[in-house]
Protein backbone atom coordinates (compact mmCIF):
# COMPACT_ATOMS: atom_id res chain seq x y z
CA UNK A 1 0.00 0.00 0.00
CA UNK A 2 1.23 3.51 -0.73
CA UNK A 3 1.88 5.33 2.55
CA UNK A 4 3.57 8.39 1.05
CA UNK A 5 3.99 10.17 -2.27
CA UNK A 6 6.16 13.18 -2.98
CA UNK A 7 7.33 15.25 -5.90
CA UNK A 8 10.24 17.69 -5.91
CA UNK A 9 11.41 20.11 -8.57
CA UNK A 10 14.56 22.25 -8.64
CA UNK A 11 15.42 25.14 -10.95
CA UNK A 12 18.88 24.06 -12.08
CA UNK A 13 20.33 27.50 -12.89
CA UNK A 14 19.17 29.00 -9.57
CA UNK A 15 20.59 25.97 -7.76
CA UNK A 16 23.87 26.15 -9.69
CA UNK A 17 24.28 29.80 -8.67
CA UNK A 18 24.09 28.73 -4.97
CA UNK A 19 26.19 25.57 -5.32
CA UNK A 20 29.25 25.79 -3.07
CA UNK A 21 31.38 23.26 -1.24
CA UNK A 22 29.62 24.31 1.98
CA UNK A 23 26.19 23.62 0.49
CA UNK A 24 27.37 20.24 -0.79
CA UNK A 25 28.58 19.31 2.73
CA UNK A 26 25.28 20.48 4.28
CA UNK A 27 22.95 18.71 1.85
CA UNK A 28 24.70 15.64 0.43
CA UNK A 29 26.43 12.64 1.99
CA UNK A 30 29.93 11.81 0.76
CA UNK A 31 28.86 9.09 -1.70
CA UNK A 32 26.24 11.36 -3.31
CA UNK A 33 28.78 14.15 -3.75
CA UNK A 34 31.44 11.78 -5.07
CA UNK A 35 29.05 10.40 -7.72
CA UNK A 36 27.76 13.82 -8.79
CA UNK A 37 31.30 15.13 -9.17
CA UNK A 38 32.06 12.37 -11.71
CA UNK A 39 29.37 13.74 -14.04
CA UNK A 40 30.25 16.23 -16.79
CA UNK A 41 27.46 18.56 -15.63
CA UNK A 42 27.69 17.79 -11.91
CA UNK A 43 25.26 20.55 -10.91
CA UNK A 44 22.48 18.71 -12.76
CA UNK A 45 23.18 15.54 -10.80
CA UNK A 46 23.26 17.46 -7.53
CA UNK A 47 19.98 19.20 -8.45
CA UNK A 48 18.27 15.89 -9.27
CA UNK A 49 19.33 14.48 -5.89
CA UNK A 50 18.11 17.60 -4.13
CA UNK A 51 14.74 17.22 -5.89
CA UNK A 52 14.60 13.61 -4.65
CA UNK A 53 15.36 14.74 -1.09
CA UNK A 54 12.51 17.29 -1.33
CA UNK A 55 10.21 14.57 -2.70
CA UNK A 56 11.17 12.23 0.15
CA UNK A 57 10.38 14.81 2.80
CA UNK A 58 7.02 15.48 1.16
CA UNK A 59 6.29 11.75 1.03
CA UNK A 60 7.13 11.51 4.75
CA UNK A 61 4.94 14.60 5.34
CA UNK A 62 7.71 16.37 7.27
CA UNK A 63 10.50 18.83 6.69
CA UNK A 64 13.60 20.35 8.20
CA UNK A 65 11.46 21.96 10.93
CA UNK A 66 10.68 18.43 12.17
CA UNK A 67 14.28 17.71 13.10
CA UNK A 68 15.39 16.24 9.78
CA UNK A 69 18.73 17.01 8.21
CA UNK A 70 19.29 16.93 4.47
CA UNK A 71 21.86 14.20 5.00
CA UNK A 72 19.24 11.99 6.70
CA UNK A 73 18.02 11.24 3.17
CA UNK A 74 20.55 9.66 0.81
CA UNK A 75 19.87 8.91 -2.84
CA UNK A 76 21.72 5.68 -3.62
CA UNK A 77 22.61 4.59 -7.15
CA UNK A 78 22.54 0.82 -7.70
CA UNK A 79 24.82 -1.17 -10.00
CA UNK A 80 22.35 -1.04 -12.89
CA UNK A 81 21.65 2.69 -12.39
CA UNK A 82 18.41 2.38 -10.41
CA UNK A 83 17.96 4.81 -7.55
CA UNK A 84 16.82 4.02 -4.05
CA UNK A 85 16.62 5.71 -0.67
CA UNK A 86 18.80 5.18 2.36
CA UNK A 87 17.26 6.90 5.37
CA UNK A 88 19.14 7.72 8.55
CA UNK A 89 18.52 9.63 11.75
CA UNK A 90 15.15 11.32 12.13
CA UNK A 91 14.07 10.39 8.57
CA UNK A 92 14.56 6.71 9.42
CA UNK A 93 12.57 7.12 12.65
CA UNK A 94 9.68 8.86 10.89
CA UNK A 95 9.62 6.27 8.12
CA UNK A 96 9.26 3.58 10.79
CA UNK A 97 6.45 5.51 12.47
CA UNK A 98 4.68 5.80 9.11
CA UNK A 99 5.06 2.07 8.39
CA UNK A 100 7.39 2.50 5.41
CA UNK A 101 8.77 -0.83 4.19
CA UNK A 102 10.07 0.06 0.72
CA UNK A 103 10.44 2.98 -1.65
CA UNK A 104 10.62 3.88 -5.31
CA UNK A 105 12.61 6.84 -6.64
CA UNK A 106 12.60 8.35 -10.10
CA UNK A 107 14.50 11.45 -11.22
CA UNK A 108 14.80 13.30 -14.49
CA UNK A 109 16.19 16.60 -15.64
CA UNK A 110 16.54 18.95 -18.55
CA UNK A 111 19.07 21.76 -18.67
CA UNK A 112 16.51 23.94 -16.85
CA UNK A 113 14.80 21.73 -14.27
CA UNK A 114 15.31 18.61 -12.22
CA UNK A 115 12.30 16.64 -11.00
CA UNK A 116 11.91 13.64 -8.74
CA UNK A 117 9.08 11.39 -7.61
CA UNK A 118 9.20 9.25 -4.48
CA UNK A 119 6.67 6.58 -3.55
CA UNK A 120 6.80 5.07 -0.07
CA UNK A 121 5.15 1.68 0.37
CA UNK A 122 4.23 -0.22 3.50
CA UNK A 123 1.53 -0.56 6.12
CA UNK A 124 0.22 2.57 7.83
CA UNK A 125 0.71 2.41 11.58
CA UNK A 126 -1.73 3.56 14.22
CA UNK A 127 -4.78 3.98 12.00
CA UNK A 128 -8.25 3.65 13.54
CA UNK A 129 -8.99 0.62 11.33
CA UNK A 130 -5.76 -1.09 12.39
CA UNK A 131 -6.35 -0.28 16.06
CA UNK A 132 -9.86 -1.79 15.84
CA UNK A 133 -8.52 -4.96 14.24
CA UNK A 134 -10.34 -4.27 10.95
CA UNK A 135 -8.89 -5.60 7.72
CA UNK A 136 -7.07 -3.02 5.60
CA UNK A 137 -9.19 -0.95 3.25
CA UNK A 138 -8.34 -2.07 -0.29
CA UNK A 139 -10.36 0.69 -1.92
CA UNK A 140 -12.19 -1.89 -4.05
CA UNK A 141 -15.57 -0.70 -5.30
CA UNK A 142 -18.70 -2.79 -5.31
CA UNK A 143 -17.89 -4.92 -2.28
CA UNK A 144 -21.31 -4.25 -0.76
CA UNK A 145 -19.78 -2.28 2.06
Backbone bond lengths (Angstrom), bond angles and torsions (degrees), N, CA, C in turn:
res aa  C-N    CA-C-N  psi(-1)  N-CA   C-N-CA  omega(-1)  CA-C   N-CA-C  phi
1 X - - - 1.430 - - 1.534 108.31 -
2 X 1.292 116.43 142.26 1.465 121.38 177.04 1.530 108.37 -75.88
3 X 1.324 116.57 123.10 1.460 121.33 178.21 1.528 111.58 -111.09
4 X 1.326 116.93 -4.98 1.456 120.65 177.30 1.516 111.21 -167.18
5 X 1.329 115.42 143.59 1.465 122.34 179.58 1.516 107.34 -142.15
6 X 1.325 116.36 131.33 1.452 119.55 179.45 1.510 111.96 -143.60
7 X 1.319 114.70 150.99 1.459 122.16 178.13 1.521 107.31 -131.14
8 X 1.315 117.03 136.53 1.458 121.26 176.61 1.507 110.03 -130.80
9 X 1.313 116.45 144.47 1.462 120.82 178.26 1.531 108.19 -137.90
10 X 1.332 115.57 139.49 1.461 121.91 -177.71 1.520 108.70 -129.68
11 X 1.324 116.11 131.93 1.464 122.22 172.79 1.528 106.67 -76.55
12 X 1.313 116.65 113.42 1.463 120.76 -170.92 1.525 112.42 -65.56
13 X 1.310 119.12 -41.96 1.472 119.74 -178.30 1.519 111.38 -67.40
14 X 1.338 117.71 -40.81 1.471 120.14 177.36 1.526 109.95 -64.01
15 X 1.332 116.58 -41.19 1.458 120.68 178.16 1.528 110.60 -64.22
16 X 1.326 116.22 -44.84 1.471 120.39 -178.75 1.528 111.19 -59.34
17 X 1.331 116.82 -36.87 1.464 120.84 -179.91 1.536 111.48 -65.62
18 X 1.337 117.90 -25.63 1.468 122.71 -179.58 1.522 112.92 -97.42
19 X 1.333 117.62 -7.16 1.458 121.90 -172.39 1.530 111.22 -72.05
20 X 1.325 115.23 112.34 1.464 122.57 177.51 1.529 108.06 -130.76
21 X 1.322 115.88 167.91 1.463 119.19 175.73 1.519 111.16 -60.34
22 X 1.321 117.30 -36.05 1.467 121.06 178.61 1.516 111.71 -64.41
23 X 1.330 117.60 -42.08 1.463 121.11 177.69 1.515 110.37 -65.12
24 X 1.320 117.17 -41.12 1.471 120.80 178.34 1.523 109.62 -59.34
25 X 1.331 118.06 -45.21 1.480 121.21 179.92 1.526 111.59 -64.42
26 X 1.340 117.03 -35.81 1.471 121.59 -178.27 1.523 112.35 -72.65
27 X 1.335 117.47 -35.16 1.462 121.32 -168.86 1.526 113.65 -103.69
28 X 1.318 118.22 -32.51 1.469 120.91 -170.43 1.525 112.03 -117.42
29 X 1.326 116.29 141.97 1.468 119.99 173.85 1.532 107.72 -76.88
30 X 1.312 116.32 165.06 1.466 121.69 -172.69 1.529 112.63 -56.34
31 X 1.334 118.27 -43.36 1.466 119.95 -178.54 1.529 112.14 -65.57
32 X 1.339 117.10 -37.44 1.471 119.98 177.23 1.522 110.43 -63.21
33 X 1.316 115.89 -46.18 1.469 120.36 -179.25 1.522 110.92 -64.60
34 X 1.330 116.44 -41.98 1.469 119.98 -179.65 1.521 110.60 -61.43
35 X 1.347 117.33 -43.74 1.467 119.70 179.37 1.529 110.25 -64.70
36 X 1.322 117.63 -49.42 1.468 120.53 -176.76 1.521 111.00 -58.28
37 X 1.311 116.89 -38.11 1.468 120.38 -178.38 1.524 112.84 -69.06
38 X 1.330 118.37 -15.42 1.471 120.40 176.29 1.529 111.76 -81.81
39 X 1.324 117.68 -11.00 1.454 121.79 -176.88 1.531 110.79 -86.99
40 X 1.323 116.51 143.70 1.470 121.29 -178.10 1.530 111.51 -57.98
41 X 1.318 117.16 -39.19 1.463 122.55 178.33 1.532 107.17 -114.61
42 X 1.321 115.72 70.33 1.464 121.55 -171.14 1.524 113.08 -56.04
43 X 1.316 118.02 -34.15 1.465 121.03 -179.11 1.524 111.69 -61.07
44 X 1.344 117.88 -30.32 1.463 120.06 177.23 1.529 110.72 -70.07
45 X 1.316 116.61 -38.88 1.462 120.86 177.52 1.531 110.59 -66.88
46 X 1.326 116.91 -43.95 1.460 120.00 175.88 1.530 110.32 -59.77
47 X 1.330 117.75 -44.68 1.466 121.54 -178.51 1.526 111.40 -62.74
48 X 1.330 117.35 -40.21 1.465 120.54 179.09 1.526 110.12 -64.14
49 X 1.321 117.31 -39.90 1.469 120.21 178.38 1.522 111.50 -69.17
50 X 1.325 116.73 -36.37 1.459 119.32 175.79 1.534 109.87 -64.20
51 X 1.318 117.72 -41.98 1.473 120.70 177.37 1.527 110.30 -59.76
52 X 1.334 117.35 -39.14 1.471 121.16 178.91 1.524 111.08 -68.20
53 X 1.320 118.08 -34.84 1.461 120.80 176.60 1.530 109.84 -66.92
54 X 1.345 117.14 -43.42 1.469 120.54 174.66 1.526 110.41 -57.78
55 X 1.329 116.63 -47.29 1.468 121.16 -178.75 1.527 111.17 -61.02
56 X 1.323 116.69 -38.56 1.468 120.68 179.22 1.514 110.86 -64.52
57 X 1.319 117.02 -44.89 1.461 119.91 179.27 1.524 111.26 -63.17
58 X 1.317 116.48 -38.24 1.471 119.42 176.36 1.522 110.82 -65.78
59 X 1.323 117.01 -40.74 1.466 120.35 179.04 1.527 110.99 -64.71
60 X 1.326 116.94 -33.91 1.465 121.10 176.91 1.527 112.14 -79.98
61 X 1.339 116.53 -11.26 1.465 123.96 -178.84 1.536 112.13 64.15
62 X 1.327 115.57 38.33 1.461 121.86 178.65 1.524 109.19 -144.11
63 X 1.315 115.31 175.37 1.453 119.59 177.71 1.511 110.70 -151.04
64 X 1.304 116.14 -166.60 1.452 121.44 -177.63 1.529 111.20 -61.69
65 X 1.315 118.00 -29.88 1.461 121.81 178.83 1.526 112.33 -66.39
66 X 1.328 117.31 -14.44 1.467 122.25 -179.92 1.529 112.18 -95.90
67 X 1.308 117.00 17.35 1.455 120.97 176.18 1.518 114.62 90.75
68 X 1.327 117.58 5.65 1.466 119.81 177.66 1.521 109.93 -79.91
69 X 1.308 114.09 154.03 1.462 121.49 170.26 1.522 106.43 -116.92
70 X 1.305 117.11 151.59 1.464 120.00 178.48 1.525 110.80 -54.87
71 X 1.321 115.59 -38.14 1.464 119.79 -176.29 1.532 113.03 -76.35
72 X 1.332 117.82 -3.18 1.471 120.72 172.07 1.524 111.43 -71.78
73 X 1.319 116.66 -16.46 1.464 122.54 179.55 1.524 107.58 -116.69
74 X 1.315 116.37 115.90 1.465 121.46 178.77 1.520 109.22 -115.23
75 X 1.322 115.99 133.05 1.458 121.95 175.79 1.524 106.35 -95.82
76 X 1.329 115.60 115.52 1.464 122.36 -173.47 1.524 108.92 -105.23
77 X 1.314 115.77 133.50 1.467 121.74 178.26 1.522 108.79 -100.82
78 X 1.347 116.03 120.77 1.459 121.21 179.06 1.514 112.06 -78.79
79 X 1.322 115.68 173.18 1.467 122.19 -176.82 1.524 112.62 -58.07
80 X 1.318 117.68 -35.42 1.466 120.17 -178.71 1.527 112.26 -93.73
81 X 1.349 117.33 8.21 1.461 121.17 176.57 1.520 114.63 97.47
82 X 1.340 117.55 -8.95 1.466 119.40 -179.99 1.526 109.58 -68.78
83 X 1.324 115.27 148.80 1.459 120.62 179.81 1.520 109.84 -103.77
84 X 1.315 114.88 148.81 1.454 120.65 174.97 1.519 107.98 -146.17
85 X 1.329 115.39 172.52 1.457 121.33 179.15 1.513 110.65 -103.22
86 X 1.314 115.47 144.32 1.460 122.12 166.74 1.524 104.68 -125.68
87 X 1.318 116.18 114.83 1.456 121.34 -177.54 1.520 109.88 -102.23
88 X 1.314 115.47 141.70 1.459 122.16 179.30 1.525 108.45 -134.94
89 X 1.312 115.72 170.77 1.459 120.83 173.30 1.511 113.75 52.76
90 X 1.316 115.36 -136.99 1.474 121.57 -176.43 1.526 111.83 -62.65
91 X 1.326 119.14 -34.65 1.471 121.26 178.22 1.528 110.41 -62.08
92 X 1.320 116.90 -41.06 1.463 121.35 177.71 1.530 110.66 -64.32
93 X 1.325 117.20 -42.79 1.459 121.43 178.39 1.532 111.56 -61.03
94 X 1.323 116.08 -46.74 1.469 120.68 -178.61 1.517 110.67 -65.44
95 X 1.318 117.27 -40.50 1.465 120.40 177.42 1.526 109.94 -58.85
96 X 1.321 117.52 -42.19 1.457 121.04 177.01 1.517 111.92 -62.74
97 X 1.334 116.72 -42.38 1.462 121.12 178.23 1.524 111.47 -63.18
98 X 1.330 116.68 -32.47 1.466 121.47 -178.50 1.534 112.09 -86.07
99 X 1.335 117.50 -5.48 1.461 120.69 179.02 1.513 114.16 81.27
100 X 1.331 117.65 21.97 1.463 121.46 -179.32 1.528 110.13 -69.36
101 X 1.325 115.73 128.05 1.458 122.00 177.98 1.521 113.03 -115.39
102 X 1.334 116.98 -25.54 1.464 120.72 179.33 1.526 108.70 -156.27
103 X 1.327 114.94 169.15 1.466 119.16 -178.69 1.517 110.37 -145.76
104 X 1.308 114.75 160.58 1.457 123.47 174.10 1.524 106.84 -130.31
105 X 1.330 115.93 137.01 1.461 121.63 -178.81 1.518 108.81 -130.81
106 X 1.317 116.19 134.04 1.453 121.11 174.29 1.520 108.49 -136.99
107 X 1.320 116.82 132.11 1.464 121.54 177.50 1.525 109.46 -128.63
108 X 1.313 114.65 153.96 1.458 121.18 175.15 1.520 107.49 -154.62
109 X 1.323 115.83 158.03 1.456 118.17 176.44 1.518 110.63 -155.01
110 X 1.315 113.04 154.50 1.460 122.43 168.28 1.527 104.42 -112.49
111 X 1.307 117.36 -172.48 1.464 118.40 176.75 1.531 111.26 -69.67
112 X 1.345 117.06 -18.68 1.465 120.25 -176.76 1.513 115.62 -100.85
113 X 1.336 118.20 -31.91 1.461 121.07 -173.92 1.520 111.51 -140.63
114 X 1.315 114.24 149.32 1.463 121.27 171.05 1.521 106.99 -119.41
115 X 1.321 116.73 137.80 1.456 121.43 -178.69 1.520 108.88 -132.86
116 X 1.319 115.39 148.91 1.460 120.57 177.79 1.519 109.78 -143.16
117 X 1.321 114.77 146.79 1.466 122.43 173.47 1.522 107.28 -122.72
118 X 1.320 116.20 138.79 1.457 122.30 176.44 1.521 108.19 -130.50
119 X 1.318 115.56 129.09 1.461 122.45 174.81 1.526 106.75 -116.61
120 X 1.327 115.77 127.48 1.455 121.78 176.04 1.521 107.80 -106.61
121 X 1.323 115.92 130.65 1.460 121.12 -177.65 1.517 109.55 -118.78
122 X 1.323 116.02 150.04 1.453 120.54 177.98 1.509 111.20 162.66
123 X 1.317 114.81 -151.48 1.462 122.64 178.60 1.521 107.57 -121.47
124 X 1.335 117.01 121.26 1.469 118.33 178.37 1.531 110.26 -60.39
125 X 1.295 116.88 141.01 1.461 121.64 -179.89 1.519 109.64 -105.06
126 X 1.337 115.20 143.87 1.454 120.21 172.69 1.511 115.85 73.66
127 X 1.342 118.25 20.20 1.454 119.30 177.69 1.523 109.62 -78.78
128 X 1.310 117.73 157.13 1.463 121.87 179.66 1.522 110.51 -59.47
129 X 1.337 117.62 -40.94 1.463 120.67 -179.86 1.521 110.72 -63.87
130 X 1.327 116.94 -42.12 1.464 120.80 179.51 1.522 110.20 -66.23
131 X 1.345 116.24 -43.23 1.458 120.27 -178.97 1.523 111.50 -63.38
132 X 1.336 117.63 -31.27 1.458 121.82 -179.42 1.523 111.85 -85.67
133 X 1.316 117.44 -1.81 1.456 120.56 -179.87 1.529 113.56 78.94
134 X 1.326 117.39 13.96 1.467 121.53 179.66 1.503 110.00 -76.20
135 X 1.333 117.37 150.11 1.462 119.82 176.30 1.529 109.26 -66.21
136 X 1.320 117.15 154.93 1.460 119.62 -179.84 1.518 111.47 -62.34
137 X 1.314 116.73 146.32 1.453 122.81 177.70 1.521 108.51 -78.47
138 X 1.334 117.30 115.56 1.456 120.66 -179.04 1.509 112.55 -85.01
139 X 1.319 117.32 -13.00 1.462 120.37 -179.17 1.517 112.63 78.22
140 X 1.338 117.96 7.77 1.454 121.19 -179.55 1.517 110.74 -70.73
141 X 1.318 116.75 133.86 1.457 121.98 179.14 1.517 109.83 -86.91
142 X 1.323 114.90 154.76 1.461 119.46 172.79 1.519 114.31 76.60
143 X 1.344 117.47 23.23 1.454 118.40 -179.87 1.519 112.31 -91.03
144 X 1.334 116.19 8.22 1.458 120.94 178.24 1.495 114.03 78.73
145 X 1.314 116.37 5.35 1.462 120.63 -175.68 1.456 112.37 -93.59
